[in-house]
Amino acid sequence: MPAVPRLPLAALVAAALFVPVSVAAQEGAPRPAVVVAPATMLDFEQSASFSGRLVASERVDLRARVSGFIEEIPFREGARAAAGDVLFVIEDAGYRAAVAEIDARIMAAEAERKLASLERERTKTLVDRGTLSQADLDRADASLARAEGALSQLQAARTQADLNLSYTRITAPFDGILGLTAYDVGALVGPDSGPLVTLTKLDPIFVEFPVSTGILLDYNDRVAAGEVSGVGSVTIQLSNGAFHPEPGTLDFIDARVAQGTDTVLVRAEFANPDGRLLDGALVQVVLAATGGDLRVAVPAQAIQRDLAGPFVMVVDGTGTVSQRRVETGPSARGVVAIASGLEEGELVVTEGLNKVRPGVTVDAAPATDG
């Protein structure tokens, strides 16, 4: 018989120790670390999403109302302006001179009126004595009326001159943000110069969006039937996916239907104290009707799917993982409603799913916000 080869002693020892060492290593391995979140009861509101555009609550092009050279532009483009802030100063020497000239003419006209009044009183006395005729009194009355008319005309001219003088200082009519200006100090401007600068008010700000008449009618019918609350909320999602922190309020529904699209224009108002929302930006508008549609819900990342459908990995009180088949419902903002298969308070794995399988014991840490 051929001789059986002998293994070196070191090889035999290694072979004898291989399995026990591997088993010991497995038994002493740390538990997989996972993050879990409890199934909670959430209010899944009846909601709909629409494309909308932000619209400034106020916007005005400031223009020169009198002609002259710009002496001062005491603002910075893009800065905030408060109502009453001076934005442009037009040279006013000529307008002040016009006011002074009219004041002098008014003084002369007042003297003429006083003289005409005295003459009329003397004429009336003589008429009463029979020295002068009624025609003389009529002429005195006419002279007094002419003097008073001339004074009134000058006083009106003084009012206009004061207005023209006030127009040399162009001020902000409301709080807002200033745009760019095409004019510099020394430029000649006037009523035909076009806008000097645009002032835009962004707080509050509006969002306008079209809603189809079918959706609007269906919503009104559901409110009338008591299926949803008539009190709703409106939020907007920005182009980067973030939601504006302040909810809005619906303040306008147009009474006219757009013929081409069969939609109704709806407007909502939002607080915008930091100016984050900009005039003209496109946003997604989410309308939700509050109504108390409470359902069990879990974070969307806890839901897994295979050929048999959706499931979650549940962790019990001992840290043991089990697979649970569930029936999912609507989702909103990162959470998914569970129609069946899960109870409120049960813990589901949201992070570390690649580390677990049914029957494994894990080291579970609760999920934290943010």
C-alpha positions as CSV (number, residue, x, y, z in Angstrom):
1,M,0.0,0.0,0.0
2,P,1.2,3.5,-0.7
3,A,2.3,5.4,2.3
4,V,-0.1,8.0,3.7
5,P,1.6,11.3,3.6
6,R,2.1,12.9,7.0
7,L,1.2,16.5,7.6
8,P,3.7,18.6,9.5
9,L,2.7,19.0,13.2
10,A,2.1,22.8,12.7
11,A,-0.4,22.1,9.9
12,L,-2.2,19.6,12.1
13,V,-2.5,22.0,14.9
14,A,-3.7,24.8,12.7
15,A,-6.3,22.5,11.2
16,A,-7.5,21.4,14.6
17,L,-7.8,25.0,15.8
18,F,-9.4,26.6,12.7
19,V,-13.1,25.9,13.3
20,P,-13.2,26.6,17.0
21,V,-11.3,29.9,16.5
22,S,-13.8,31.0,13.8
23,V,-16.8,30.1,15.9
24,A,-15.4,32.0,18.8
25,A,-14.8,35.1,16.7
26,Q,-18.4,35.0,15.5
27,E,-19.8,34.6,19.0
28,G,-17.8,37.6,20.2
29,A,-18.6,39.9,17.3
30,P,-20.3,43.2,18.2
31,R,-24.0,43.6,17.3
32,P,-24.7,45.6,14.1
33,A,-25.5,49.2,14.8
34,V,-28.7,50.5,13.2
35,V,-31.0,53.5,13.6
36,V,-34.6,52.9,14.3
37,A,-37.7,55.1,14.4
38,P,-41.2,54.4,15.9
39,A,-44.3,54.0,13.8
40,T,-46.4,57.1,14.7
41,M,-49.9,58.4,14.1
42,L,-49.8,61.2,11.6
43,D,-52.5,63.4,10.0
44,F,-52.3,62.8,6.3
45,E,-54.1,65.9,4.9
46,Q,-56.0,66.0,1.7
47,S,-53.6,68.0,-0.5
48,A,-52.8,69.0,-4.0
49,S,-49.8,70.6,-5.7
50,F,-49.8,73.4,-8.3
51,S,-47.2,75.4,-10.1
52,G,-47.2,79.1,-9.1
53,R,-45.2,82.3,-9.4
54,L,-44.2,84.7,-6.7
55,V,-45.5,88.3,-7.1
56,A,-44.4,91.3,-5.1
57,S,-47.1,92.8,-3.0
58,E,-46.1,96.3,-4.2
59,R,-43.8,97.5,-7.0
60,V,-43.4,101.0,-8.4
61,D,-41.2,102.7,-11.0
62,L,-40.1,106.0,-9.5
63,R,-40.0,108.9,-12.0
64,A,-39.1,112.6,-12.0
65,R,-42.1,114.9,-12.0
66,V,-40.1,118.1,-12.6
67,S,-37.0,118.8,-14.8
68,G,-33.6,119.5,-13.4
69,F,-30.1,118.1,-12.7
70,I,-29.7,115.4,-10.1
71,E,-27.7,116.7,-7.1
72,E,-27.8,113.7,-4.8
73,I,-28.5,109.9,-5.0
74,P,-28.3,109.0,-1.3
75,F,-29.1,105.3,-1.6
76,R,-27.3,102.0,-2.5
77,E,-28.6,99.8,-5.3
78,G,-30.1,96.6,-3.9
79,A,-30.5,98.1,-0.4
80,R,-33.7,98.3,1.6
81,A,-35.5,101.6,1.8
82,A,-38.0,102.7,4.4
83,A,-41.1,104.7,3.5
84,G,-40.1,108.4,3.3
85,D,-36.4,107.9,2.6
86,V,-35.0,110.4,0.1
87,L,-33.8,108.6,-3.0
88,F,-33.0,111.4,-5.5
89,V,-32.5,115.2,-5.0
90,I,-33.0,117.4,-8.0
91,E,-31.6,121.0,-8.0
92,D,-34.3,123.2,-6.5
93,A,-32.9,126.8,-6.8
94,G,-35.2,127.7,-9.7
95,Y,-38.2,126.2,-7.9
96,R,-37.5,128.1,-4.7
97,A,-37.1,131.3,-6.7
98,A,-40.5,130.7,-8.3
99,V,-42.1,130.4,-4.9
100,A,-40.5,133.6,-3.7
101,E,-41.7,135.4,-6.8
102,I,-45.3,134.3,-6.3
103,D,-45.1,135.3,-2.7
104,A,-44.2,138.8,-3.7
105,R,-47.0,139.0,-6.2
106,I,-49.4,137.7,-3.6
107,M,-48.4,140.6,-1.3
108,A,-49.1,143.1,-4.1
109,A,-52.4,141.4,-4.9
110,E,-53.5,141.5,-1.2
111,A,-52.7,145.3,-1.2
112,E,-54.8,145.8,-4.3
113,R,-57.7,143.8,-2.8
114,K,-57.5,145.9,0.4
115,L,-57.6,149.1,-1.6
116,A,-60.5,147.9,-3.7
117,S,-62.4,146.9,-0.5
118,L,-61.9,150.3,1.1
119,E,-63.0,152.0,-2.2
120,R,-66.1,150.0,-2.3
121,E,-67.0,150.9,1.3
122,R,-66.6,154.6,0.6
123,T,-68.7,154.3,-2.5
124,K,-71.4,152.6,-0.7
125,T,-71.5,155.3,2.0
126,L,-71.8,158.0,-0.6
127,V,-74.5,156.1,-2.5
128,D,-76.5,155.8,0.8
129,R,-76.2,159.6,1.1
130,G,-77.4,160.1,-2.4
131,T,-74.1,161.7,-3.6
132,L,-73.2,158.8,-6.0
133,S,-75.4,156.6,-8.1
134,Q,-75.9,152.8,-7.9
135,A,-73.7,152.5,-11.0
136,D,-70.7,153.8,-9.1
137,L,-71.3,151.2,-6.4
138,D,-71.5,148.5,-9.1
139,R,-68.2,149.5,-10.5
140,A,-66.6,149.4,-7.0
141,D,-68.0,145.9,-6.4
142,A,-66.5,144.8,-9.8
143,S,-63.1,146.2,-8.9
144,L,-63.1,144.4,-5.6
145,A,-64.1,141.1,-7.3
146,R,-61.3,141.5,-9.8
147,A,-58.8,142.1,-7.0
148,E,-60.0,139.0,-5.1
149,G,-59.9,136.9,-8.2
150,A,-56.4,137.9,-9.0
151,L,-55.4,137.0,-5.4
152,S,-57.0,133.6,-5.6
153,Q,-55.2,132.9,-8.9
154,L,-51.9,133.7,-7.3
155,Q,-52.6,131.6,-4.3
156,A,-53.3,128.7,-6.6
157,A,-50.1,129.3,-8.4
158,R,-48.3,129.3,-5.0
159,T,-49.8,125.9,-4.3
160,Q,-48.5,124.6,-7.6
161,A,-45.1,126.1,-7.0
162,D,-44.9,124.4,-3.6
163,L,-45.7,121.1,-5.3
164,N,-43.0,121.6,-7.9
165,L,-40.5,122.3,-5.2
166,S,-41.5,119.2,-3.2
167,Y,-41.1,117.1,-6.4
168,T,-37.3,117.9,-6.4
169,R,-37.0,115.4,-3.5
170,I,-38.0,111.9,-4.7
171,T,-38.8,109.7,-1.7
172,A,-39.8,106.0,-1.2
173,P,-43.6,105.6,-1.0
174,F,-43.3,102.4,1.0
175,D,-40.8,100.0,2.5
176,G,-39.0,97.9,-0.1
177,I,-35.9,96.9,-2.0
178,L,-34.3,99.2,-4.5
179,G,-33.3,98.1,-8.0
180,L,-30.7,99.4,-10.3
181,T,-30.6,103.0,-11.6
182,A,-29.4,104.2,-14.9
183,Y,-28.7,107.8,-13.7
184,D,-25.8,109.4,-11.9
185,V,-25.4,112.7,-10.1
186,G,-25.4,115.5,-12.6
187,A,-27.7,113.9,-15.1
188,L,-30.6,115.9,-16.4
189,V,-33.9,114.3,-15.8
190,G,-37.6,115.2,-16.2
191,P,-41.1,113.7,-16.7
192,D,-40.0,112.1,-20.0
193,S,-36.8,110.5,-18.6
194,G,-38.4,107.1,-17.8
195,P,-38.0,105.2,-14.5
196,L,-35.2,106.4,-12.2
197,V,-35.3,103.3,-10.0
198,T,-37.8,100.5,-9.2
199,L,-38.9,99.9,-5.6
200,T,-40.2,96.5,-4.8
201,K,-42.0,95.4,-1.6
202,L,-41.4,91.7,-0.8
203,D,-42.9,91.4,2.7
204,P,-45.5,90.2,2.4
205,I,-45.3,88.5,-0.9
206,F,-48.0,86.8,-3.0
207,V,-48.0,83.6,-5.0
208,E,-50.4,83.3,-7.9
209,F,-51.3,79.9,-9.3
210,P,-54.0,78.5,-11.6
211,V,-56.4,75.8,-10.3
212,S,-58.6,73.8,-12.7
213,T,-62.3,74.4,-12.3
214,G,-62.8,70.6,-11.8
215,I,-60.5,70.5,-8.7
216,L,-62.1,73.7,-7.3
217,L,-65.6,72.4,-7.7
218,D,-64.7,69.0,-6.2
219,Y,-63.1,70.6,-3.2
220,N,-66.1,72.9,-2.6
221,D,-68.4,69.8,-2.8
222,R,-66.3,67.9,-0.3
223,V,-66.3,70.9,2.1
224,A,-70.1,71.1,1.7
225,A,-70.4,67.4,2.4
226,G,-68.2,67.6,5.5
227,E,-65.5,65.3,4.1
228,V,-62.8,67.9,4.6
229,S,-62.5,71.0,6.6
230,G,-63.0,74.3,4.9
231,V,-60.0,75.6,6.8
232,G,-56.9,74.8,4.9
233,S,-53.2,75.5,4.8
234,V,-51.0,76.6,1.9
235,T,-47.2,76.1,1.7
236,I,-44.7,76.6,-1.1
237,Q,-41.7,74.5,-2.1
238,L,-38.8,76.4,-3.6
239,S,-36.6,75.5,-6.6
240,N,-34.0,73.9,-4.3
241,G,-36.6,71.5,-2.8
242,A,-36.8,73.4,0.6
243,F,-40.2,74.5,2.0
244,H,-40.8,78.1,3.1
245,P,-41.1,77.9,6.9
246,E,-44.1,80.2,7.1
247,P,-47.5,78.9,6.0
248,G,-49.6,81.2,3.8
249,T,-53.2,82.2,3.6
250,L,-55.5,82.3,0.6
251,D,-56.7,85.8,0.0
252,F,-58.1,85.9,-3.5
253,I,-60.0,83.6,-5.9
254,D,-60.7,85.1,-9.3
255,A,-64.4,85.2,-10.4
256,R,-63.4,84.6,-14.0
257,V,-62.4,81.3,-15.7
258,A,-59.5,81.5,-18.2
259,Q,-61.1,80.3,-21.4
260,G,-57.9,78.7,-22.9
261,T,-57.0,76.6,-19.8
262,D,-60.3,76.3,-17.9
263,T,-58.6,77.4,-14.7
264,V,-59.2,79.9,-12.0
265,L,-56.5,82.2,-10.7
266,V,-55.9,81.8,-7.0
267,R,-53.6,83.9,-4.8
268,A,-52.0,83.3,-1.4
269,E,-50.1,85.7,0.8
270,F,-46.9,84.8,2.7
271,A,-44.8,86.5,5.3
272,N,-41.3,87.1,3.9
273,P,-39.4,89.1,6.6
274,D,-35.9,88.0,5.4
275,G,-36.6,88.6,1.7
276,R,-35.8,85.0,0.8
277,L,-38.7,84.8,-1.6
278,L,-38.1,86.8,-4.7
279,D,-40.5,88.5,-7.1
280,G,-41.1,86.4,-10.2
281,A,-39.7,83.1,-8.9
282,L,-41.4,79.8,-9.8
283,V,-42.5,77.6,-6.9
284,Q,-44.7,74.6,-6.2
285,V,-47.8,75.5,-4.2
286,V,-49.2,72.8,-1.9
287,L,-52.8,73.2,-0.7
288,A,-53.9,71.0,2.2
289,A,-57.3,70.7,3.7
290,T,-57.1,69.9,7.5
291,G,-59.3,67.0,8.3
292,G,-57.9,64.6,10.8
293,D,-57.0,61.7,8.5
294,L,-54.8,59.9,11.1
295,R,-52.8,56.9,10.0
296,V,-49.8,54.9,11.2
297,A,-46.7,56.2,9.4
298,V,-43.0,55.5,9.1
299,P,-40.1,57.3,7.5
300,A,-39.9,56.6,3.8
301,Q,-36.4,55.1,4.0
302,A,-37.7,52.3,6.2
303,I,-39.8,50.9,3.3
304,Q,-38.1,48.1,1.3
305,R,-39.5,46.2,-1.7
306,D,-39.0,42.8,-3.3
307,L,-41.0,40.7,-5.7
308,A,-43.6,40.0,-3.0
309,G,-44.1,43.7,-2.3
310,P,-43.2,46.2,0.4
311,F,-41.8,45.3,3.8
312,V,-40.1,46.8,6.9
313,M,-37.5,45.4,9.3
314,V,-39.0,45.5,12.8
315,V,-36.8,45.5,16.0
316,D,-38.5,44.1,19.1
317,G,-37.7,44.7,22.8
318,T,-34.7,42.3,22.8
319,G,-33.1,43.9,19.8
320,T,-34.1,41.0,17.5
321,V,-34.9,41.9,13.9
322,S,-37.9,40.4,12.0
323,Q,-39.3,41.1,8.5
324,R,-42.8,42.4,8.4
325,R,-44.9,42.7,5.2
326,V,-46.9,45.9,5.1
327,E,-49.5,47.6,2.9
328,T,-48.5,51.2,2.2
329,G,-50.7,54.2,1.7
330,P,-50.1,57.8,0.6
331,S,-46.8,59.5,1.3
332,A,-45.9,63.1,2.1
333,R,-42.7,64.9,3.0
334,G,-40.6,61.9,3.7
335,V,-43.1,59.7,5.5
336,V,-45.3,56.9,4.2
337,A,-48.7,55.8,5.6
338,I,-49.1,52.1,6.6
339,A,-52.5,50.7,5.8
340,S,-51.9,47.4,7.5
341,G,-49.1,45.2,8.9
342,L,-47.7,47.6,11.6
343,E,-48.9,49.0,14.9
344,E,-48.2,52.4,16.4
345,G,-45.0,52.4,18.5
346,E,-43.3,49.5,16.8
347,L,-39.7,50.2,15.9
348,V,-38.5,50.0,12.3
349,V,-35.0,50.2,10.9
350,T,-34.3,53.4,9.0
351,E,-30.5,53.2,8.7
352,G,-28.2,50.2,8.5
353,L,-30.6,48.0,6.5
354,N,-27.7,46.4,4.7
355,K,-26.4,45.1,8.0
356,V,-29.5,43.2,9.1
357,R,-31.6,40.1,8.3
358,P,-34.4,38.3,10.1
359,G,-33.2,36.8,13.4
360,V,-30.2,39.0,13.9
361,T,-29.8,40.9,17.2
362,V,-28.8,44.6,16.7
363,D,-27.7,47.6,18.7
364,A,-30.5,50.0,17.9
365,A,-30.2,53.8,18.3
366,P,-33.2,56.1,18.0
367,A,-33.3,58.5,15.0
368,T,-32.6,62.1,15.7
369,D,-34.1,65.1,14.0
370,G,-32.0,67.0,11.4
